[in-house]
Amino acid sequence: MPWTVLLFAAGSLAIPAPSILLVPPHPSSQEDPIHIACVAPGGFPGANFTLYRGRQVVQLLQAPADQLRVTFNLTGGGKEAPGGTFHCQYEVLGEQPQLSDLSDTVSVSFPVPTWILALSLSLAGALLLLAGLVIIAVVVRRGKSRQRKHGPPAASMQPLNM
């Protein structure tokens, strides 16, 4: 039995989640476009699809009347980094609009260039070294300050016999 018949017979049952996939070519840098496809199960052509990054809506697309699938095209250049965890959902219009369950997630990440890693590690190392030197200087200074307050040790105050 088609999903639409079951949907109308059941009333307000949730409709099945779409599938989601990263469409090749996969991005290798943050400037590359990201293509994510969302596919509704059979029986729901022409659905309205929503793509989310986390909980934030990224894009809305409507499938052609005879299609079950849309492909979202995300390009770099926005305020945010283009990667992240994405999921999608679709809506079918009937007597009452109904939303599907959320799809599984697809993650898009980019390798960190090695020069950035080396730079960040060297900066972190320099900051740790600087912090260590400051701590040592403070400890030495406090020790000298205490020594001045209490005066020299008693043994050094005795007169020298010559």
C-alpha positions as CSV (number, residue, x, y, z in Angstrom):
1,M,0.0,0.0,0.0
2,P,1.5,3.4,-0.8
3,W,2.6,5.7,2.0
4,T,0.0,8.4,1.0
5,V,-2.9,6.0,1.4
6,L,-1.6,4.9,4.8
7,L,-1.0,8.5,5.8
8,F,-4.6,9.5,5.0
9,A,-6.0,6.4,6.6
10,A,-4.0,6.8,9.8
11,G,-4.5,10.6,10.1
12,S,-1.7,12.2,12.0
13,L,0.9,9.5,12.1
14,A,4.4,10.7,11.5
15,I,5.6,10.3,8.0
16,P,9.0,8.5,7.5
17,A,12.2,10.3,7.6
18,P,14.1,11.2,4.4
19,S,17.5,9.8,3.7
20,I,20.4,12.2,3.4
21,L,23.8,11.9,1.7
22,L,26.8,13.9,0.7
23,V,26.9,14.1,-3.1
24,P,30.3,13.8,-4.8
25,P,32.6,15.5,-5.4
26,H,33.3,15.8,-1.7
27,P,34.7,19.1,-0.6
28,S,38.4,19.2,0.2
29,S,38.6,22.8,1.4
30,Q,36.2,25.4,2.9
31,E,36.0,27.2,-0.5
32,D,34.6,24.1,-2.3
33,P,30.8,23.8,-2.7
34,I,29.0,21.2,-0.6
35,H,26.2,19.2,-2.2
36,I,23.8,17.4,0.1
37,A,20.9,15.3,-1.3
38,C,17.7,14.6,0.7
39,V,15.4,11.9,-0.6
40,A,11.8,11.2,0.5
41,P,10.5,7.7,0.4
42,G,8.3,6.6,-2.4
43,G,4.9,8.1,-2.5
44,F,5.9,11.6,-1.6
45,P,6.9,13.4,-4.8
46,G,7.0,17.2,-4.9
47,A,7.7,17.5,-1.1
48,N,9.1,20.6,0.5
49,F,12.5,20.0,2.0
50,T,14.4,21.8,4.7
51,L,18.1,21.4,5.4
52,Y,19.4,22.1,8.9
53,R,22.9,22.7,10.3
54,G,22.4,21.6,13.9
55,R,19.0,23.3,14.7
56,Q,19.4,26.2,12.3
57,V,17.6,26.2,9.0
58,V,20.1,26.5,6.2
59,Q,18.0,26.2,3.0
60,L,14.5,25.3,1.8
61,L,13.8,23.6,-1.5
62,Q,10.8,22.1,-3.2
63,A,11.2,18.9,-5.3
64,P,9.7,18.9,-8.8
65,A,6.2,17.4,-8.8
66,D,7.4,14.0,-10.1
67,Q,10.6,13.8,-8.0
68,L,11.4,12.5,-4.6
69,R,14.8,14.2,-4.2
70,V,16.4,17.6,-3.9
71,T,20.1,18.6,-3.8
72,F,21.1,21.5,-1.6
73,N,24.1,23.4,-2.9
74,L,26.0,25.2,-0.1
75,T,28.9,27.4,-1.1
76,G,31.6,29.1,1.0
77,G,31.8,32.8,1.6
78,G,29.2,33.0,4.4
79,K,29.9,34.3,7.9
80,E,30.1,30.8,9.3
81,A,32.5,28.0,8.4
82,P,30.7,25.8,5.8
83,G,31.1,22.5,7.5
84,G,29.1,21.0,10.3
85,T,26.5,18.4,11.0
86,F,23.4,18.5,8.7
87,H,20.1,16.8,8.7
88,C,16.9,17.3,6.6
89,Q,13.2,17.0,6.8
90,Y,10.3,17.2,4.3
91,E,6.8,18.4,4.4
92,V,3.9,17.1,2.4
93,L,0.8,19.1,1.7
94,G,-2.6,17.4,1.9
95,E,-5.7,18.2,3.9
96,Q,-3.2,19.1,6.6
97,P,0.5,19.8,6.1
98,Q,2.6,17.1,7.7
99,L,6.3,17.0,8.6
100,S,8.5,14.0,8.4
101,D,10.8,12.8,11.1
102,L,14.3,14.2,10.9
103,S,16.8,12.3,8.8
104,D,20.0,10.8,10.1
105,T,22.9,13.3,10.1
106,V,25.7,13.8,7.7
107,S,28.9,15.5,8.9
108,V,31.1,17.7,6.7
109,S,34.5,18.5,8.0
110,F,37.7,19.8,6.4
111,P,41.3,18.8,7.3
112,V,43.3,21.5,9.1
113,P,46.2,22.6,7.0
114,T,49.5,21.4,8.6
115,W,51.0,24.9,8.6
116,I,48.1,26.1,10.8
117,L,48.6,23.3,13.2
118,A,52.4,24.0,13.4
119,L,51.7,27.7,13.9
120,S,49.1,27.1,16.6
121,L,51.3,24.6,18.4
122,S,54.3,27.0,18.3
123,L,52.2,29.9,19.6
124,A,50.8,27.7,22.4
125,G,54.3,26.5,23.2
126,A,55.6,30.0,23.4
127,L,52.7,31.1,25.6
128,L,53.3,28.2,28.0
129,L,57.1,28.9,28.1
130,L,56.3,32.6,28.9
131,A,53.8,31.6,31.6
132,G,56.4,29.3,33.2
133,L,59.1,32.0,33.2
134,V,56.6,34.5,34.8
135,I,55.8,32.0,37.5
136,I,59.5,31.3,38.2
137,A,60.2,35.1,38.4
138,V,57.3,35.6,40.8
139,V,58.5,32.7,43.1
140,V,62.1,34.0,43.1
141,R,61.0,37.6,43.8
142,R,58.7,36.5,46.7
143,G,61.6,34.4,48.2
144,K,63.9,37.4,48.1
145,S,61.2,39.7,49.5
146,R,60.7,37.3,52.5
147,Q,64.4,37.1,53.0
148,R,64.7,40.9,53.2
149,K,61.8,41.2,55.6
150,H,63.2,38.7,58.1
151,G,66.8,39.8,57.7
152,P,69.8,37.6,57.1
153,P,70.0,34.2,58.9
154,A,71.3,34.2,62.5
155,A,74.6,32.5,61.6
156,S,75.6,35.3,59.4
157,M,75.1,38.0,62.1
158,Q,77.9,36.7,64.4
159,P,81.1,38.7,64.4
160,L,83.9,37.2,62.6
161,N,86.9,36.2,64.7
162,M,90.1,37.2,63.1
